[in-house]
Amino acid sequence: MKQKKTLTKTNDNLLEIRQETLKNVSNETIRPHGKLWGMDVFTWNNPDVSMLASTIQAFPFPVVLLTPASLLMTVVDFDSTVKLNINATIVSIDDNCTLNMQLLNAIPTIALTESMEESLEELQQCKIPRGIVLFCQEGQDTQINTKKFLEFLTLHQ
């Protein structure tokens, strides 16, 4: 008679798996962070491109978008009309992406930065009376950059 092997997980393993799942889900959904200079603030790590485009379109006010260049180009390539609701974009340049400025011509203000610190300095120049700040990140520096952004919010809210 063959013995049947079973895999049992301890409560600790289940708790770890659940915490990791919750962490991943929270990183991939839009999160509100109150107001900054009268503008509503949101963060979104590793956004789905179609959902990001739809969300930007659905916002009732112009958007100040802080994002890596590659994500901006992917969203604009996916839906070119999304740029009509972007009042300003602060783009961190990443090595793997070139910006097609012709595709972005409808965006009134485009600031190109090389670091998160530069991006946050530029954000201070993009205050609009009724608007939305949408901070999106993807890639290897997502957690570090999001932490810097949230620290910035804490200091300026």
C-alpha positions as CSV (number, residue, x, y, z in Angstrom):
1,M,0.0,0.0,0.0
2,K,1.4,3.4,-1.0
3,Q,1.4,6.2,1.4
4,K,-0.2,9.4,0.3
5,K,1.9,12.5,0.7
6,T,0.2,15.6,1.7
7,L,1.5,19.1,2.0
8,T,0.3,21.0,5.0
9,K,0.9,24.7,5.6
10,T,1.2,26.1,9.1
11,N,-0.7,29.1,10.2
12,D,2.5,31.1,10.0
13,N,3.0,30.2,6.3
14,L,-0.6,31.1,5.6
15,L,-0.2,34.4,7.4
16,E,3.0,35.2,5.4
17,I,1.3,34.3,2.1
18,R,-1.8,36.5,3.0
19,Q,0.4,39.5,4.0
20,E,2.4,39.2,0.7
21,T,-0.8,39.0,-1.3
22,L,-2.3,42.1,0.4
23,K,1.0,44.0,-0.1
24,N,1.0,43.2,-3.8
25,V,-2.7,44.1,-4.2
26,S,-2.2,47.4,-2.4
27,N,0.7,48.3,-4.7
28,E,-1.4,47.8,-7.8
29,T,-4.5,49.9,-6.9
30,I,-5.0,53.6,-6.9
31,R,-4.7,55.0,-3.4
32,P,-6.0,58.4,-2.2
33,H,-3.8,60.6,0.0
34,G,-5.9,63.7,0.7
35,K,-5.1,67.2,-0.6
36,L,-1.9,69.0,-1.5
37,W,-2.2,72.7,-2.2
38,G,-5.9,72.2,-2.9
39,M,-5.4,69.3,-5.3
40,D,-6.5,65.7,-4.7
41,V,-3.5,63.4,-4.5
42,F,-3.3,59.7,-5.5
43,T,-0.6,57.1,-5.9
44,W,-0.7,54.1,-8.1
45,N,2.2,51.6,-8.3
46,N,2.4,49.2,-11.3
47,P,-0.9,50.4,-12.8
48,D,-2.6,48.5,-15.6
49,V,-2.3,50.7,-18.6
50,S,-5.9,50.5,-19.7
51,M,-7.2,51.2,-16.2
52,L,-4.8,54.1,-15.9
53,A,-5.9,55.6,-19.1
54,S,-9.6,55.2,-18.1
55,T,-8.9,56.7,-14.7
56,I,-7.1,59.8,-16.1
57,Q,-10.0,60.3,-18.5
58,A,-12.6,59.9,-15.7
59,F,-11.0,62.5,-13.4
60,P,-13.2,65.6,-13.2
61,F,-10.3,68.0,-13.0
62,P,-7.0,68.3,-14.9
63,V,-4.2,66.0,-13.9
64,V,-0.6,66.7,-12.8
65,L,1.0,63.4,-13.6
66,L,4.3,62.2,-12.0
67,T,5.5,59.2,-13.9
68,P,8.4,57.4,-15.5
69,A,8.8,58.2,-19.2
70,S,8.2,54.7,-20.3
71,L,4.8,54.5,-18.5
72,L,3.7,57.9,-19.9
73,M,4.5,56.8,-23.5
74,T,2.8,53.4,-23.0
75,V,-0.4,55.1,-21.8
76,V,-0.4,57.7,-24.6
77,D,0.3,55.0,-27.1
78,F,-2.6,53.0,-25.7
79,D,-5.1,55.9,-25.7
80,S,-3.8,59.2,-27.3
81,T,-6.9,61.1,-26.0
82,V,-5.7,60.7,-22.4
83,K,-3.2,63.6,-22.9
84,L,-6.2,66.0,-23.2
85,N,-6.9,65.6,-19.4
86,I,-3.2,66.0,-18.4
87,N,-2.5,69.6,-17.4
88,A,1.2,68.9,-16.6
89,T,3.4,65.9,-16.5
90,I,6.6,65.5,-14.6
91,V,8.5,62.8,-16.3
92,S,11.5,60.9,-14.9
93,I,13.7,59.9,-17.7
94,D,14.5,56.2,-17.8
95,D,17.2,54.7,-20.0
96,N,14.9,52.5,-22.0
97,C,12.6,55.1,-23.3
98,T,12.6,58.1,-25.7
99,L,9.8,60.6,-25.5
100,N,7.9,61.3,-28.7
101,M,7.2,64.9,-28.1
102,Q,4.9,65.0,-31.1
103,L,2.6,62.6,-29.4
104,L,2.7,64.7,-26.2
105,N,2.1,68.1,-27.8
106,A,-1.4,68.5,-26.2
107,I,0.1,68.5,-22.7
108,P,0.7,72.2,-21.7
109,T,3.6,71.5,-19.4
110,I,6.2,68.8,-19.5
111,A,9.1,68.7,-17.1
112,L,11.9,66.2,-17.6
113,T,13.8,65.2,-14.5
114,E,16.6,62.8,-13.7
115,S,15.8,62.1,-10.1
116,M,12.9,61.8,-7.7
117,E,14.1,64.9,-5.9
118,E,14.0,66.9,-9.1
119,S,10.5,65.6,-9.8
120,L,9.3,66.8,-6.4
121,E,10.9,70.3,-7.0
122,E,9.0,70.5,-10.3
123,L,5.8,69.5,-8.6
124,Q,5.9,72.7,-6.6
125,Q,5.8,74.6,-9.8
126,C,2.7,72.8,-11.1
127,K,0.1,74.0,-8.6
128,I,-3.4,74.4,-10.1
129,P,-6.5,75.6,-8.2
130,R,-8.6,72.6,-8.9
131,G,-6.6,69.6,-10.0
132,I,-5.4,66.1,-9.3
133,V,-1.9,64.9,-8.6
134,L,-1.4,61.4,-9.8
135,F,1.9,59.7,-8.8
136,C,2.5,56.5,-10.8
137,Q,5.5,54.3,-10.5
138,E,6.7,51.0,-12.0
139,G,9.9,49.1,-12.1
140,Q,12.7,48.4,-9.6
141,D,12.7,51.8,-7.8
142,T,8.9,51.8,-7.2
143,Q,9.0,51.3,-3.4
144,I,11.9,53.8,-2.9
145,N,10.3,56.5,-5.0
146,T,6.9,56.0,-3.5
147,K,8.4,56.4,0.0
148,K,10.1,59.7,-1.0
149,F,6.8,60.9,-2.5
150,L,4.8,60.1,0.7
151,E,7.5,61.8,2.8
152,F,7.1,64.8,0.6
153,L,3.4,64.8,1.1
154,T,3.8,64.6,4.9
155,L,6.0,67.7,4.8
156,H,3.8,69.8,2.5
157,Q,0.2,68.8,3.4
